[in-house]
């Protein structure tokens, strides 16, 4: 395989990891949501810091049964940047849709960063962070 083919295959694998996370969210499945996180993964969201795959799983499980119940997500990968052969940073725009919504309101759009690492030949999520999108004030 050429270097370009390898990089393309890695990008596809990374996109599939993210796709799996969002499919799990849309199914309200906290176990599947963290299936491709490293054990020591972290997640930073406004007001919270989760320091392990288990903390992330517990947080999502609680959310799926309460304030995130029935929600789905949108995700648009904006950039994938490889730090080396076994680490990448992804930037995406994402948002939460609640039942009956077809478009994410501007105040719920976020820009997310994902750090992925290759372990034993498989891409896994090592860190996640998001920040609200600041709408252009014109």
GUTI-853161 format. One record per residue (C-alpha): residue number from 1; residue in three letters; x, z, y. Coordinates in Angstrom, 2 decimals, always signed. Example, Ala and Ser with C-alpha at 12.3 -4.5 7.8 and 13.67 -1.06 7.14 Angstrom:
<recs>
    nr   rest         u         w         v
     1    Ala    +12.30     +7.80     -4.50
     2    Ser    +13.67     +7.14     -1.06
</recs>
This chain:
<recs>
    nr   rest         u         w         v
     1    Unk     +0.00     +0.00     +0.00
     2    Unk     +1.31     -0.83     +3.48
     3    Unk     +1.60     +1.82     +6.20
     4    Unk     -1.43     +0.30     +7.96
     5    Unk     -3.46     +0.37     +4.75
     6    Unk     -2.47     +3.99     +4.14
     7    Unk     -3.44     +4.97     +7.70
     8    Unk     -6.78     +3.15     +7.35
     9    Unk     -7.44     +4.93     +4.04
    10    Unk     -6.61     +8.28     +5.68
    11    Unk     -8.97     +7.54     +8.58
    12    Unk    -11.75     +6.70     +6.13
    13    Unk    -11.10     +9.91     +4.17
    14    Unk    -11.19    +11.96     +7.38
    15    Unk    -14.43    +10.32     +8.53
    16    Unk    -15.90    +11.11     +5.10
    17    Unk    -14.96    +14.79     +5.46
    18    Unk    -16.81    +14.93     +8.78
    19    Unk    -19.74    +13.00     +7.33
    20    Unk    -19.98    +15.56     +4.51
    21    Unk    -20.01    +18.44     +6.99
    22    Unk    -22.88    +16.89     +8.93
    23    Unk    -24.81    +15.97     +5.78
    24    Unk    -24.50    +19.60     +4.70
    25    Unk    -25.73    +20.75     +8.12
    26    Unk    -28.70    +18.39     +7.92
    27    Unk    -29.52    +19.88     +4.49
    28    Unk    -29.04    +23.45     +5.82
    29    Unk    -26.46    +24.02     +3.07
    30    Unk    -23.84    +26.53     +4.22
    31    Unk    -21.86    +26.31     +0.97
    32    Unk    -21.53    +22.53     +1.19
    33    Unk    -20.83    +22.84     +4.93
    34    Unk    -17.57    +24.71     +4.27
    35    Unk    -16.65    +23.00     +1.00
    36    Unk    -13.93    +20.96     +2.69
    37    Unk    -12.57    +23.72     +4.93
    38    Unk     -9.27    +25.43     +4.18
    39    Unk     -9.58    +29.05     +3.11
    40    Unk     -7.98    +30.22     +6.38
    41    Unk     -9.93    +27.78     +8.59
    42    Unk    -11.00    +28.81    +12.06
    43    Unk    -13.93    +27.86    +14.24
    44    Unk    -14.18    +28.52    +17.97
    45    Unk    -17.44    +27.97    +19.77
    46    Unk    -18.52    +29.31    +23.15
    47    Unk    -18.65    +33.07    +22.67
    48    Unk    -17.48    +33.22    +19.05
    49    Unk    -14.39    +32.98    +16.88
    50    Unk    -14.60    +32.69    +13.08
    51    Unk    -11.32    +33.32    +11.25
    52    Unk    -11.93    +32.11     +7.69
    53    Unk    -13.96    +29.71     +5.58
    54    Unk    -16.06    +32.69     +4.43
    55    Unk    -16.80    +33.82     +8.00
    56    Unk    -17.80    +30.26     +8.89
    57    Unk    -20.01    +30.04     +5.79
    58    Unk    -21.74    +33.35     +6.54
    59    Unk    -22.31    +32.35    +10.16
    60    Unk    -23.81    +29.00     +9.16
    61    Unk    -25.94    +30.60     +6.45
    62    Unk    -27.38    +33.01     +9.01
    63    Unk    -27.91    +30.21    +11.53
    64    Unk    -29.63    +27.90     +9.04
    65    Unk    -32.14    +30.62     +8.22
    66    Unk    -32.85    +31.50    +11.87
    67    Unk    -32.07    +29.71    +15.14
    68    Unk    -30.72    +26.51    +13.48
    69    Unk    -33.57    +26.25    +10.96
    70    Unk    -34.64    +22.63    +10.53
    71    Unk    -31.98    +21.33    +12.91
    72    Unk    -29.88    +18.23    +12.39
    73    Unk    -26.81    +16.95    +14.17
    74    Unk    -25.42    +13.81    +15.66
    75    Unk    -21.74    +12.99    +15.67
    76    Unk    -19.69    +10.23    +17.21
    77    Unk    -15.97    +10.14    +16.51
    78    Unk    -14.17     +9.31    +19.74
    79    Unk    -10.59     +9.47    +18.53
    80    Unk     -8.45    +10.19    +15.47
    81    Unk     -4.82    +11.00    +16.21
    82    Unk     -2.31    +11.62    +13.45
    83    Unk     +0.23    +14.33    +14.22
    84    Unk     +2.18    +13.41    +11.09
    85    Unk     +1.36    +12.09     +7.61
    86    Unk     -0.48    +15.29     +6.67
    87    Unk     -2.18    +16.45     +9.89
    88    Unk     -4.67    +14.87    +12.26
    89    Unk     -6.78    +15.80    +15.26
    90    Unk    -10.23    +14.30    +15.66
    91    Unk    -12.22    +14.39    +18.89
    92    Unk    -15.95    +13.80    +18.63
    93    Unk    -19.12    +14.06    +20.65
    94    Unk    -21.85    +15.94    +18.87
    95    Unk    -25.11    +17.72    +19.46
    96    Unk    -27.95    +19.56    +17.78
    97    Unk    -31.41    +18.09    +17.32
    98    Unk    -34.28    +20.47    +16.64
    99    Unk    -37.44    +19.44    +14.78
   100    Unk    -39.36    +16.79    +16.70
   101    Unk    -36.41    +15.73    +18.84
   102    Unk    -34.97    +12.23    +18.66
   103    Unk    -32.31    +12.58    +21.36
   104    Unk    -29.90    +15.42    +22.10
   105    Unk    -30.57    +16.88    +25.56
   106    Unk    -27.52    +16.69    +27.82
   107    Unk    -27.15    +20.47    +27.93
   108    Unk    -26.62    +20.53    +24.15
   109    Unk    -23.95    +17.81    +23.96
   110    Unk    -20.48    +19.08    +23.10
   111    Unk    -17.03    +17.61    +22.73
   112    Unk    -15.46    +18.90    +19.53
   113    Unk    -11.92    +18.95    +18.26
   114    Unk    -11.17    +19.09    +14.56
   115    Unk     -7.78    +19.72    +13.00
   116    Unk     -7.44    +18.34     +9.49
   117    Unk     -4.59    +18.83     +7.06
   118    Unk     -3.82    +17.12     +3.81
   119    Unk     -3.46    +19.62     +0.95
   120    Unk     -2.82    +18.47     -2.60
   121    Unk     -3.67    +14.92     -1.54
   122    Unk     -7.05    +15.87     -0.02
   123    Unk     -7.98    +16.06     +3.66
   124    Unk     -9.44    +19.46     +4.64
   125    Unk    -10.65    +21.01     +7.88
   126    Unk     -8.25    +23.67     +9.19
   127    Unk     -9.75    +24.29    +12.63
   128    Unk    -12.77    +23.39    +14.74
   129    Unk    -13.51    +24.00    +18.41
   130    Unk    -16.20    +22.74    +20.75
   131    Unk    -17.00    +22.89    +24.44
   132    Unk    -20.13    +21.84    +26.30
   133    Unk    -20.07    +18.43    +27.94
   134    Unk    -20.04    +18.81    +31.70
   135    Unk    -22.37    +16.18    +33.05
   136    Unk    -20.97    +14.06    +35.87
   137    Unk    -22.20    +15.48    +39.14
   138    Unk    -21.96    +12.04    +40.75
</recs>
